[in-house]
Structure formats: C-alpha cells, structure tokens
Amino acid sequence: MNDRINSSNNVINTTNSTTPQDLGLQFLEMVRFGLCDTDDDDESPTELNTINSSGGFLFVATDKLSIKYTNVNLHDHDVGVIQANKPAPVKRLVYYFEIHVKNAGAKGQIAIGFTTDRFKVRRQPGWEPNSCGYHGDDGLLYRGVGKKEPFGPTYTSDDTVGAGINYASGELFFTKNGIVVGAVEKDIKGPLFPTIAVHSQNEEVQVNFGQKPFAFDLKVLEAQERMKQQATVEKLSLPSNVSYRIVRSYLEHYGYEDTLRAFDMACESTVPPICITQETASDNMYALNQRRTLRQLIRKGEIDAALGKLNEWYPQIVQDEKSATSLLLHCQKFIELVRVGALKEAVKFGRNHLAKFYDLPGFQDLVQDTVALLAYERPQESPVGYLLEDKQREILADAVNAMVLSTNPNVKDLQSCLHPYLERLLRQLTACCLVRRSFNGDEGEAFQLDRVFDSSKNVSANA
C-alpha cells in the first residue's frame, strides 16, 4: 500500500470528473513519479568549512574533521571558530553531530553549538545573536549577547559532546558522553550550521557528522519522539463500527478476499461483536474473486496469464489499445521479459505490440523508458531501473483493479474506483500535515504516508 501513495508531496488530484477510459491515466502518473527523487531529506554536513573560518587561530587537518588551536589567546575575539560545510538538514525528525575532545588545552575553552550563516566567525557560538553554544570551561549555555545560563557539567579531554536539533519538540539539545545534558527552546530562525570553537593553546577536537557511530544513541531519541506522536494518536477514539467499515472498504477495494474473510471473522469475535450486515457490503465487493486473481498474477509478473483472464472476463479493458491501462499492461509485459533476460523476445514484442503506443499523445515517455532497458548491461542500476521494481507491478495491479471496478453498472462515482475511503482520509491527513508543517517554516520530518503503512506492508502483500 505504501507504493500506492508515494509521498506526502505527491497527492494526486482526483476531484475532476473522470471517464472509465481515463482511469489508467491516474496510475500512469504514478509510474512517471518513479523517476522523481522521493527523498525528502536535505543533504547533511559532511566536513568542516575551511573557507569561512577564523583560520588564523586554528589548524584544520586534511580530513577536514579535526581542528586544533594554534595561537595564544590574548583577547576575547582570538577564537578559532569553524562551521560545517552545510547547514543542518531540516526535513527530518532530529539532526545531531558530535565532537570528541582530544585535548582540552590550556583552558578548555571549547564550545559546540549552532550558528546562522550571518554569524561572525571570530566569536564563540552563543556570544552573538542567532547563535547558541554549550561551553566546556564553565558548563554554561550561551544564547546571544549577554545571555548565559547554568546548563550542564563542564567537559574536558577524552569527553565526547554532542549537539542536536529536535524538530519534533522544537528544541536544541546537548549531550555529554552519550547522555542528554539538557534542552532549550529553538528560538533561532533560518538554516543552522553546526559550529565548533577552540580558544586556548593546544585545544584539539575531532568532529563526527555521522561518518562513524555516535556515543549518543540517536535512534532511541527518535523512537521516543515517534512514541509520543503515536500516544497522541491513540488518545483519539472512533466508534468500532466506523473504523471497521473504513478498513473493510479498503480490503474490498483492492480485492484482498482472504484477508477480508479473516477480518470479518475476527470482528465477529470481538466483545461486543461488530454486527456484519448486508448493508455493510459496498459496490467494492463487485468481482472480488476475479480482482484478487488478477492482482496475484500481476504481482508475480505473470502478465500473459493476466491478459488471458482479462480477455476472458473484461475484454473491453484490453481491447482498447489507446488506453493508459492497456499501455501499462504491454509495458509490464516487456519489462518482465527484460527481467528474466529474454531480450530477443522483448525486442520482438516491442516491435509488434509496444511500438503502436509511441505515437499516442502522452505515452511516448513511458514507451521510451521501457525500451531503454535494453540499452543497459545492468538495467537495474540504470536511470530507468525504477521500472524493474516491484512497485511498478503494484501500480499496474491497481490500475487493472480500478478498471474492473469501473465496469460495475451500479457504480455512480468513478472516483470511488480509484481510492477507497481509507486512502481518501489519509490524503486529507497528508494535506493537513503539510499545511501545519509550513507554519513551522517547513522544518521537521515530512509526513509520509508510505512510512505510516510500513507496518501493514507485509499483511497486504500476503493477502
């Protein structure tokens, strides 16, 4: 199911009226989406920025991950400060980095924190506006000119100190030797750069941007934040019959007949039992067994068998050689031949059956990508390798399922053939989450429906 709704940023508009011949176009767009980069994460910092730093007061090793104070500090501004080469990514739940203090030097005036791109790299992080720093010599947290507060313990040689941004809670947090020291409100706007400072002779630190394991268990923090979110969701309650109908309609829609039967049996045994009446069944029960068979064949890559069943049961679907569904079926047949290495057969099939779609408006790009699989020795690793992924079978199975549902003479709204109520609700949830995230400066982990469905992926795949 997570492949049906690719991303929270890819909500297909299905509000306009749609004819049966056009239903496959919705799924054709989902195939095209396979070319897009669905990673909603920004690039993370990888090294220190040797161009924009107070170079006269520190030495940066050739790996651009280690710094050492090489001067004698006579003034407050004799600080060796350096930022990361990129700002902290904002489209994630938490960002974090660490430093290991190899040598605390003469005074241990080391600092770690975050600064903006306007920060003056001659001052400790936290000594200027729009910056925050946890300082090793006094354990104080500095958050702008004249703003300092007791925060945590001091740190010195052999200590590992970390700084992070918890976008879920809207806080900056700091750690020492794998333990959270404390957190403060993230009141700095704009992109934030991981920043390190050294300020006395022989101070030396090594930076870890994730190229090796952290001392702090970041996954535990992320799990805790997701548990908080889940706990909030679980506080919401729905009448059992409402949630039952929503889940049942989903199973009906996609033809998961065996799972539907097991679901009904489980609901009968609940206390109190959920009443299953004839009114509960919807138009999505139409051709349930046939739709299940077609889905299973397509998922296995048995396109010839699926085409045979369609010709027997619903010839109007495959005989329309100008429809998007027919195109998807023929493309998948070609793809399956390439998948098993039957390249000569693929060439013959392409000439005899696939070429006729090339001249149809809107179909050329998919035909080109499909045929391009032949040009690569290892097509899985090619730019068109997305076509060989299992999700393309799933998209085709959904397209065929929608077309079969559209043949039901009792269907009044063709949009119901595209998406069950559950997906419509989740699409609305996606839109709401995107708006809410925009109010927070587009910071924080993007809401992705595929992540929500990960836990149910195996259940639906075995249905």
N, C-alpha and C positions, 0 to 999 in steps of 0.2 A: 504493500500500500504506500510505502514511503516513496516509491518511484512514480506513483501517480501524481502526487503533489510535490514537485521537485524542490521548491523553496518558497519561503515566505515572501520573497521578492518576485515570484513568478505566478501570480494568481491569474488564471485565465478568465477573461471576461466572457460570461455566458448569459448576459442579460438580454441580448438581442434575440429576435426570433430566428430559429434555425430549421432548415428543411432536412428530411432524412438524408438527402444526398450530401449535405454539408457536415454531418456529424463527424465524419472521419477527419475533417479539417482541424477540429479541435486537437486531435491526437497527433496530427501531422506537425502542429506547432510544438508539441511536447518532444517529438523526435528532434526537431531543429534546436530545441533547448539543450540537447545533449552536447552541442558544440560550445555552449557558453561555459564560462568559469563559474561554478556554483559555490565556490569557496567564498564565504562572506567575511573572511578574516583579512586584516591588513598584514603587511609584511612586518615582521618583528625586527628589533635591533639585533645586529649580529656582531658588531665590533664597536670600538670607540672612534669618535670623530677626531682625527688628528689635524684636521684643517682648522676647525673652530674650537680652539682650546687655549689656555694660558700656557703656551709652550715654553715660555722662559722659566717656568718654575717646576716643570715635571718632565720626566722622560717616559716615552711610550715604547714598549717593547715591539718587536717586529710583528708579533701576532696580533697587535692592537687590542689586547685584552689585559695587559699588565701595565701599571704606571708606578713611578717612583718619584718622590720629591727630591730634587737635586740642588736646592738652594738653601740659604739660611734666612728664615722669615724674620724680617725686621719690621714689617708693617702689616696691618690687617689685610691689605689688598695683595700681599705677596702670597697668594693662594694658587695652588696648582689645581685647576678645575677642568673637567672634561665631560662632555656629553656623549651619549650614544650616537651612532650614525643615523638612527631613525627614531622617531617618536614611538612611544608605547602604542601598540595596536589598540583600537577602541572597540572593535566589534567582536568581543569575547566576554566571557564571564569574569575572568580575573587575568591580570597581567602581573608578572613577577620577575625579578632578577636578583642576583646576589653578588656580594664581594667577599673575598677571603683576605683577611689582614695577614700578610706575610711578615710584616714588620711594622710595629706601631711607632717606630722612630723616636725622636727626642721628646715629643709632647703628646703624641697620639691624637692629633687634631684632624682626624679623618671624619668625613661626612658622606652620607649616602642619601639620595632623595630624588626629587623630580623638579624640573625647571621647564619653562617655556622657551620658545625659540628667540625671545627677546631678552633672555637672561644675560647679564654681564658676566662673562667667564673670567672674572677676576675676584669673585666673591664666593664664599661658601654657600651652598644651597640652603635657602632659608633666611639668608641675610638680605635678600632683595625681594621686592614684590613678586607675586606669581611664582613663588618657589617654596619648597618645603624640604627640610633636611633633618635627619637624625644624626647627632654628633657624638663621636666616640669618646671625647675627652671629658665631657660633663654629663652625657646621657640625656641632654635636653633636646627638645624638638623645637626647631625654629621655623616660623611660618610667615616671614616678611619682616620688614624693618621694625626692630624693637619688639617683635612678638616671639617670645620664647616661653616654654612651659616645661615643668618636670614631666618626663615621659617614661624613661626606662633606664636600665643599667648602662654603665659605660662599657666600651669594648676595646680590646687591645690585640696584641699579636696572637695569631692562631684562632681568632674568632671568625666566624662566618656570619655576616649580617645581610639581611635582605630587605628589599622594598617592593611593595606591590600596590596595585590599584584594584580594588574590589568594585567593579562596575554595578554589581547587583545591589550592594548596600550603599554605594556612593561614598566610599571611604578610601583613604590611603592607609596602608598598614605596614608595619616593620617587624622584622624578626631578628632573633639572635640565636645562633646555633640550633636552628630548626624549630624554635619556639616563638610564637607570636608575642611580641613585646607590647603592642598596643595599636590602636587605630584612631584616626581622626577624620572628620568630615573632609571630603574632597571639594574644596572651595576654589580651586584653581581652574580656570577655563582655558580651553584650547588644547592643542596637542602637547603632551608632556614628554620630555626627554629624560630617560634615566641619566642621573648625574652623579659623579663621584668627585670628591675633593680631598687633597692632601695638603698639609700646612706646616709640617716641621721636618727637619732634616732626616733623611733615610726612611721616611714613611713609604711603604710599598704595599700595594693591594693588587689582587687579581680578580677580574670580573668574569662572572658566569651569566651569560644571556640564555642559557638553556642548552649549550653545547655538551654539557655533562650533567648528571643528576644533581638536583638541588639538595641542600641539607634540610630544607623545609619541604614537607610533603604537600605539594600544591594540590594534588588530586583529592586529598582529604577535605581541604577547604572547599574545592569546587563541589564535591559531593554534599557537603553540609549546606551549601547555598541552594543546591537543587532540591535537597530535602525540605528546606524552608519553603521553597516555592510549591513543592508538592503538598506540604502540610496546609498551605493556604488554599490550594485547590480542593483538598479533601474536606475542608470545612464547609464547602458548598454541598448542598443536598438536592437531589432530584427525586421525584416520585418514581418508584421502581418501575411502574408501567411505562413512564415516559422514556427512561433510559433503555428499557427493554425494547421498545418499538424502534428507537433510533438505531440500536445495534443490530436488531433483526433486519431492518430495512437495508443496512449495509451488506449483510451476508446474502440477502436475497438479490440485491442489485448485481453483485459480482459473481453470482452463481455458485457460492460455496455451500453446496447442498448438504454435504456430510457434516460440516461444522454447524450449519443451521439446525440440522436434526439434533445434534448433540446439545446445542444451545437451548433448544426448546425443552429437551428432557431435563436439563439442569434447572431451568426456570420452573418447571413443574414441581421440582423437589425443594424449592425454597420455602421458607417459613416467614410470612404466609405465602402460599404458591401464587405465581403470577398467572392470571387467567389468560389462556390462549383461546381466542375466539376466531370465528371465520372472518370477522371484521379486521382482525389483526393483519391478515394477509393483504398484500398490496398487488398492484399490477406487476411488480418486480418478480412475482412468482412465475410469471409467464416464461415458458420454455426453460425452466430452471435446469432440468437434467441435460438438455441439449447444450445450454450455455456452459455448464460445468465441463461437459465433454470437450467442447471447443477450446476452452481455456486450458485444460490439461494438455491437449495436443500441441497447442501453440507454445506453452511453457517448455515442452520437451523438444521443441524445434521441429516437430513433425508437421510441416506446413502442407505437404501434399495430402496427408490424411485430413487435415483441417479443411483444405479446399474441397476435398471429396465430400465431406459432411455438409459443407455449406452449399455445394451444388445440389445435394440431395434434399436438404431441408429449406434453405433460403437462397435459391438460385439468383434472385433479384439483386442480392448483395454483391456477388462475384461477377455477375454478367454485366454490370455497369462498369465498363472499362475506363470510364472517365472520373470515377470517384476516388477520393483520397483513401478510402478503406481498401479498395482494390489495389491501389498503388502500394500501400503498406504491406499487403499480403505478398505481392510479387517481389518487392524489395527484400522482404524477410526470407523468401524462398532463395533468392540469390545469396543473401548473407549466410544462410545455413550451408549452402554449397561451398562457399569460401571457408567457412568454419571447419568443415571436415576435409578440406584440401582438394575437393573435386573442382579444380579450376577450369578444366576443359568443358565440363558440364555447365559451369557458371557462365562461361563465355557464350556458349550456345543458347542458354536460357536468356541471357541478357539481350542477345540479338533478336531472338524470336518473340520474347514476351515483355522485356523491360523497356526496350527502346521506344515502344509506342507511347510511353508516358512522357518522354522527354519533350515533346512538342506541346504538351498541355500546360497552360499558364499555371504558375505556382508550384510545379512539380520538378522543374529542372534541377534545382539544387540538391534535392534528396537523391535523384537518379544519379547525378554526378558523383556525390559522395559514396553511394553504394557501389558503383562501378569502379571507383578509385581504389577500393580494397584490393583489386588485382594488381595495382602498381607497386605494392609494398611486399618485401620478402617476409616481414613480420607485421602483418596488418594490425595486430592488437596494439602495437606500440606507435601506430601512425596517427596523424591528426584525425582520421576517420575511424579510429579504433573504437570509438564510442558505440558504433553500430553493432559491434560484436558482444556488447554487454547484455546481460540477462534482462536488464530493464527495458531494452527495446522489444523483447518478446512480450513483456508485460504491457507495454503501451499498445502493441498490436492486439493482444488479448482483450484489452479494454475497449479498443475501437470496434472489434467484432462484436463484443458483448453489447455495446451501445446500439449498433446497427440492428442486432437481433431484437433488442427491446423495442426499437422504433417500428418494427413490423407488427407489433401488438395493435390490433384495431381498436382496443379500448384506451390507448394512451391519448391523453388530452394535451399534455405538455411535454414536448420533446426534450426540454431541458432536464426532465427527470430521468431521461435515458443516459445522460452524461454523468451525473453525480448524484449519489444518494444523499439523504438528509444529513448524515454524519459529516460528510465532506463539506457540504454547504455551511454547516455550523463552524467547522474548523477553518474554512476560508474566511468567514466573518471574523473569527478569533484572530487569524493572522493579520487581517487588515487593522483591527483594533490595536494589536500589539505593535504594529509598525507605526501607527499614529502616536501611541504612547511613547515609543522609543524616540520619535522625532522631537518630542517635548524635552527629552533629556540630551539634546544635542547629538542624537544618533550614536550615543555611547552605550556600550553594554552588548551582551551577547544577542545576536539577532535571533528572533523567534523563527524556528524552522520546523515545519510540520514533519519532515522526514525523521527528525530526532524524536518527536513525540511518538511516532509509530514504530520506532526500532524494537520496542519490547514486544510488539504484536506481529513483527515481520515473519517469524518462524511459524506462528499459528496460521496465518493466512496462506503462507507458501505451501503448507502441508494440507490445506483444505481440499 
